[in-house]
Amino acid sequence: MAISFSGSAKEEICRYNPTKNCCALAECFGILLFCNSFRTDGIRIITESREFAGLLPKLFKKAFGVAFDAEPEGDSAGKLIFQITDKDKIHRIMSAYGFDAKDTLSLHINLPVVEDDCCKAAFLKGAFLAGGSVTDPAKGYHIELTTTHSSVARECNSLMYEVLGVEPKAASRAGGYVLYFKQSDMITDCLTYLGAPLAAMGIMEAKLEKELNNKVNRRCNCDDANTSKVVEAAQEQLNAIRVLRERGLFDKLPEKLKQAVMAREANPEASLTELAALMEPPISKPAMNHRLKKLVQMAQEGTL
């Protein structure tokens, strides 16, 4: 079964395993406040992400020194369920966040747990892994976090504004509280912050492809054949640039090629003549073509 775009983003985030106890505690806090059930009578986390399922036991062991009372078998398919029902374990977890397991709880974000910048990021990673999703950019632009706790949603809204500089939209849905972005640039910023830069790049590529396609449609009546060649060449160049960035080769490029990369990324629809004029100093159209062909060749060969 093919992994979804959202699942791929979560897989990327799960490659990060917090080394600091405070970050493990903060990430578990995000998971618990956005999971299926975090109550005095039990904790229940359900996921379809095998990578997240592999990370969960390690996080809870590091943060609280406890193991799950029930967890899926290694070869389980479909939804994977983790549970803690032992009262002593639940009391230890509740106490770690300043909650009293004997009282009726109105869950909220305990601010000292997310005081440091690293812990803010860890908390939001946990929240996304347990209660988040992002739409395939081929279908639309949408990222969201969902919790059943109104105070958590309100406080998380403020936290996201603090770290991202933009306040997410809020809505209610089927008894839950949703925080979301629909702007592609905010989704890429959010995914990058959460530790999924490749997923963020996928959003940018989809947007560029849509813009290129729209430009083709606008020009098709006047010069369809010529525009098509420009778009195909630009797409090939953008794909090559993505490959070089994924392989960590961008920083090793000569300065002239770095200029060409940044000019093409910022101007996906520009002609060779227009790009050549943006170089410092300006160069000829053939020289610009040579630089871009060199980037494509390097991406294909995988070497500088």
N, C-alpha and C positions, 0 to 999 in steps of 0.2 A: 504494500500500500504506500503510495507516494506521500511524503510528508508535506503538510500545508506550509504556507508562507509564515504563518504565526508559529507553527511548530518549529520551523527552521530558525526563527529568531530566538525562541526559547532555548533551543539546542546550543546556539552560539553563546547565549548568556550563561548557560550552565558550564561552559568551559572554564569559567572563573570560579575558583574555590577560595573563599575568604581565609586568610591566614591569621587575622587578628580576631580574638575572642569577641571584641565589641562589635565587629562587623558581622560575625556569625550570629550573634544575638539580635542585631538589627534586622538581618535578612530573615531570620525565623519570625521576628515580629511582623514583618510585612506579609509573610506567608500565612501566619495565623489569623491576622486581621482581615485577610482577603480570601481565606480558604472556605470550605463548605461548612465547617462547624468548629467553633472554638468556644466551648462552654464548660461549666463546672462538671458536667456529667460525661464529658468526652470530647476528644479532638478527632476530627475526621477530615482528611485531605484526599481529594480525588483528582487525578490527572491522567491525561493520555500521552504525556511526554515521558518517554523512557529515560531521557537524559535527566529530567527533573526528578524522576523516581529514583535514579541512581544517586543523585545529590542529596536528597532529603535525609536519609539516615545519617550521613556524615555530618550534615549541618546540625541536626538535633543532638548528636553525640558531642560535638564540639561546644555547642551553646549551653546545653543543660546536663550533659553526661547521662542521657537516657536513651533507651531504644524504644521503637514502636512496639506496641503489644500485638498488632496485626499488620502485616504488610504483604504485598502480592508476591507470588512465586516468580522466580527468575524468568520463566517462559510465558508469563501471563500476557494475554493480548487484550486490546480494548482499554476500558477504563481501569486504572490502577488505584487501589484504595489503601490508604494508610490510616491506622487508628491508634489512639492512646486512650485507655479506659481506667488504668490504674490511678487511684485517687492521690497517692503519694507523688507520682510523676506529674499529674496535673497541678497539684499544689506547688511543686518545685517550679514548674513553668510559669504559673500565674505569679508567683512571688518574684520571679526574675524581672517582671515588668511592673511590679508595684501593685498588683491586683490581689484581692483577698478572695480566695476560692470559696469561702464560707458565705459570702454576701452575694446578693443579686448584682450582676455585673452590668454596667453600662460601659462597654468597651470604647477606648479612645487611644490615641497615640501618646504614649508617655514620652514627653519631649527629651528628657535626659538620655534616652536610648538612641535618639537620632541627633544628638548635639553636634558631633563631628561631621565634617563633609563626607568622609568615607562611609560613615554609618547612614547618612541620608541616602547615598547611592545604593548601599546594600539593602536598606529598607524597601526602596522602590523596586529594586530587582526582585525581591521576594514577593512584593505585591503583584508584580506583573506575572511572575511564574505561576502564582496560585490563582489569581483572579483577573488576568489580563489577556488581551488578544489584539492582533493587528490584521487588518484586511489585506489580502493580496492586492498590490497596487494595480494589477491589470484589471481589477474589478472596481476599485475605488480607493479613496484615502480615508482611513479610519483606524484609530488606536484607542483602546479604552481599558479602564480598571473598574471592576465591579465588586462592591462589598455589601453586606447586609446591615452594616452599622452606620447610621446617619452621622454620628459624631466623627467616626473614622473618615468618612468621605469628606466632610467639611475640613477637617484638619489636614488630610492628605492634599486637598485642593491648595491650601496655603503652602504646604511643603513643596508641591510641584511648581507653584509660582515662584517660590524662593530660589529654587535651583535651576529652573528653566527660563525664568523671566517673563513667562506668559501664563495666565491663568487658564486652566482647562475649562471646557463647558461642563455643566452638571445636569443630570436628568435622573428621574426615577423610572424603574422598569421592573415589573413583576415582583414587587416587594424589595428590590435592591436599589442601590444608589450607584450611579455610573458617572465616572469622570472621563472625558474624551477630547481628542483633537481630531479635526478633519482637514487641517491645512497640511499639505505635504511637507513643508519646511519644518513645521513643529514636530511632525511624526519622525522625520529624520533626526532632528535634534534629540528627541526623546529616546529613540532607539540607540543612538550613539552614546548618550549618557548612561543608559542601562547596560551597555557593554555589548551591543550588537551592531558594530559599524558596517558589517557586510550586508545585513538586512537593510540598514539605512541607505547604503549604496544602491541596493535593489530598488528602493523607492525613487531615488534620484534618477536612475537609469530609466525606469518606467515613465517618469515625468518627461525626461528628455525625449524619449521615443514618441510619446504622445504629442509633444510640441513639434517634433520634426514631422510627424505624420500630418498634423494640422497645417503646418506650413506647406507641405506637399499639396494638400487638398486646396489650399488657397491659390497656389500657383499653377495648378494642373491645367487650367484653361489657356495659359499663355506659353508655358514652356515645360510641359510635363516630362519629356524625356531627359532634358538637361537637369531639371530639379531632382529627378529620381537618382541620377548618378551622384549628385552632390550629397544627397541624403544617405545613400548607400556608403559612400566614402566616409562621411562624417560618422556614421554608425560603426563602421569598421574601426575607425580611429578611436572612438569612445570605448568600444569593447577592448581594444588593445590597452588603453590607458587604465581601464578597470583591472585588467589582468596584472599589469605592472604594479599597481597599488596593492592588490591582494598579495602579491609575492614580496612586498616590501622593497621593491626596486626603485620606487620613485625618488627617494632621498639620495640614491646613488647616481642618478642621471646627471649628465653635464648641464650646466646652467642654461645653455641654449635650448636643450630639449625640455627642461623644466618650464621654460617660457612657453614653448609650444603646447605643452600639456595644459597649462593653466589657461592659455588663450582659447584652446579648443573646448575645454570644459565650460568656460564662461560664455562661449559663443558657439553653441552646437550647430547653429544654422548658417554661420558665416562662411563666405567663400574663401578660397586660398588667398586671393588678393586682399581681402579685408583682414584676414589673420596676419598676413605678412606686414601690413601697415601697423599692427599692434606690437610688433617686436621692438625691442630696444637694443640697438637702433633698428629702424625699419629695414626689411630685407625684400628680395625679389620674390615673385610668385613661385618660380622653380625652386628657390632655396627653401621656401616654406613647405612645398610639396615634398622635398627631400627629407626634411625633419620629420614630417608626419609619417612618411613611408618607413623611416628608420624606427620609429616607435612601434609600428605594426610588426616590422621584422623582428624587433627585440622581443615582443610579446610572443610571437610564434616560436622563436628559438629558445626563449626562457633564459636568455643571458644578456648581459650588457655589452 
